[in-house]
Amino acid sequence: MARPENRSEARALSLTLPIETFNYLALLATLGKLGRTENEVAAHILVREVYVMHARGFHETRIPPPSDEGG
């Protein structure tokens, strides 16, 4: 799992998820995929996605304002 090199660099985060999402995280944890607990699985997925977004320059993406022409 992707983690900070030094555990003291880690920061806590609290999430509220739809029950279906939580149940799927629980299933993955039960199967030993990506972590042993729902929190470990969620952290793994979140960190992985943030690294991908950062690498792709997602933060530099600009969404154009809507057109006044009203399609």
Backbone as numpy.savetxt, mean C-alpha at the origin, in Angstrom:
# Nx Ny Nz CAx CAy CAz Cx Cy Cz
10.03 -9.08 2.85 9.19 -7.91 2.85 10.07 -6.68 2.85
9.68 -5.67 2.12 10.42 -4.42 2.09 10.26 -3.72 3.44
11.37 -3.37 4.04 11.37 -2.70 5.33 12.47 -1.67 5.36
12.35 -0.68 6.24 13.49 0.22 6.43 14.69 -0.58 6.92
15.88 -0.19 6.50 17.09 -0.91 6.93 17.24 -0.88 8.44
16.87 0.23 9.03 16.96 0.39 10.47 15.54 0.50 11.02
15.16 -0.39 11.92 13.79 -0.40 12.44 13.42 0.93 13.09
14.40 1.69 13.59 14.08 2.98 14.21 13.60 3.98 13.17
13.78 3.68 11.88 13.30 4.56 10.82 11.82 4.31 10.52
11.25 3.26 11.05 9.86 2.89 10.77 8.91 3.84 11.50
7.74 4.05 10.91 6.69 4.86 11.52 5.39 4.06 11.50
4.60 4.20 12.56 3.32 3.50 12.66 2.28 4.20 11.79
1.35 3.41 11.26 0.25 3.91 10.45 -0.97 3.08 10.76
-2.10 3.73 10.92 -3.35 3.02 11.19 -4.26 3.13 9.98
-4.89 2.03 9.58 -5.78 2.00 8.42 -7.14 1.44 8.81
-8.16 1.92 8.14 -9.49 1.33 8.23 -9.82 0.79 6.85
-10.17 -0.48 6.79 -10.39 -1.15 5.51 -11.81 -1.72 5.43
-12.30 -1.87 4.20 -13.56 -2.61 4.04 -13.36 -4.05 4.55
-14.41 -4.64 5.08 -14.31 -5.98 5.67 -13.79 -7.01 4.66
-14.20 -6.88 3.40 -13.74 -7.84 2.38 -12.22 -7.75 2.20
-11.71 -6.53 2.23 -10.26 -6.34 2.08 -9.53 -6.93 3.28
-10.03 -6.66 4.48 -9.41 -7.21 5.67 -9.43 -8.73 5.65
-10.58 -9.30 5.25 -10.68 -10.75 5.20 -9.68 -11.36 4.21
-9.44 -10.68 3.10 -8.46 -11.19 2.14 -7.05 -11.11 2.72
-6.74 -10.03 3.43 -5.45 -9.94 4.11 -5.31 -11.07 5.13
-6.39 -11.38 5.84 -6.37 -12.47 6.82 -6.11 -13.79 6.12
-6.74 -14.01 4.96 -6.51 -15.23 4.20 -5.04 -15.35 3.78
-4.48 -14.26 3.24 -3.07 -14.29 2.84 -2.15 -14.57 4.03
-2.49 -13.98 5.19 -1.68 -14.23 6.39 -1.80 -15.68 6.82
-3.00 -16.23 6.77 -3.22 -17.64 7.14 -2.42 -18.57 6.24
-2.33 -18.22 4.97 -1.58 -19.03 4.01 -0.08 -18.78 4.09
0.32 -17.80 4.90 1.74 -17.48 5.03 2.29 -16.70 3.86
1.39 -16.03 3.12 1.81 -15.24 1.97 2.08 -13.81 2.42
3.28 -13.33 2.19 3.66 -11.93 2.41 3.77 -11.51 3.87
3.41 -12.34 4.80 3.52 -12.01 6.22 2.70 -12.98 7.05
2.86 -12.88 8.37 2.16 -13.80 9.28 0.87 -13.23 9.83
0.71 -11.92 9.75 -0.50 -11.27 10.28 -1.08 -10.36 9.20
-2.32 -9.96 9.43 -2.96 -9.03 8.49 -2.14 -7.75 8.36
-1.63 -7.26 9.48 -0.84 -6.02 9.45 0.45 -6.20 8.67
1.12 -7.33 8.82 2.36 -7.57 8.08 2.09 -7.66 6.58
1.00 -8.33 6.21 0.63 -8.45 4.80 0.31 -7.07 4.24
-0.50 -6.29 4.94 -0.86 -4.96 4.48 0.37 -4.07 4.35
1.27 -4.14 5.32 2.49 -3.33 5.26 3.33 -3.72 4.05
3.46 -5.01 3.80 4.24 -5.48 2.65 3.67 -4.92 1.35
2.36 -5.03 1.18 1.71 -4.57 -0.05 1.84 -3.06 -0.19
1.59 -2.34 0.88 1.66 -0.88 0.83 3.07 -0.39 0.51
4.06 -0.94 1.18 5.45 -0.52 0.93 5.84 -0.86 -0.50
5.49 -2.05 -0.97 5.81 -2.45 -2.35 5.20 -1.47 -3.35
3.93 -1.13 -3.16 3.25 -0.22 -4.08 3.83 1.19 -4.04
4.19 1.67 -2.85 4.78 3.00 -2.74 6.12 3.05 -3.46
6.95 2.01 -3.32 8.22 1.97 -4.05 8.00 1.99 -5.55
7.01 1.25 -6.04 6.71 1.24 -7.49 6.24 2.62 -7.94
5.34 3.22 -7.18 4.84 4.55 -7.55 5.97 5.56 -7.58
6.85 5.52 -6.60 7.98 6.45 -6.55 8.91 6.23 -7.73
9.21 4.98 -8.03 10.11 4.67 -9.14 9.55 5.13 -10.47
8.24 5.07 -10.63 7.59 5.47 -11.88 7.30 6.97 -11.95
7.64 7.71 -10.89 7.41 9.15 -10.88 5.95 9.54 -10.75
5.17 8.71 -10.07 3.74 8.97 -9.91 3.49 10.35 -9.31
4.34 10.76 -8.38 4.18 12.05 -7.72 4.37 13.23 -8.68
4.95 12.98 -9.84 5.16 14.03 -10.83 4.02 14.09 -11.86
3.11 13.14 -11.81 1.99 13.09 -12.75 1.01 14.22 -12.44
0.64 14.93 -13.48 -0.35 16.00 -13.34 -1.60 15.64 -14.11
-2.73 15.82 -13.49 -4.00 15.55 -14.16 -4.53 16.88 -14.67
-4.80 16.97 -15.98 -5.27 18.24 -16.52 -6.65 18.59 -15.98
-6.92 19.89 -15.86 -8.25 20.29 -15.37 -9.32 19.90 -16.39
-10.55 19.74 -15.94 -11.62 19.38 -16.89 -11.82 20.49 -17.91
-12.22 20.09 -19.10 -12.49 21.03 -20.17 -13.80 21.76 -19.90
-13.86 23.03 -20.28 -15.10 23.81 -20.13 -16.13 23.47 -21.20
-15.75 22.63 -22.17 -16.64 22.35 -23.30 -17.72 21.34 -22.96
-17.60 20.61 -21.86 -18.65 19.69 -21.42 -19.06 18.64 -22.42
-18.09 17.90 -23.00 -18.18 16.83 -23.93 -19.47 16.35 -24.35
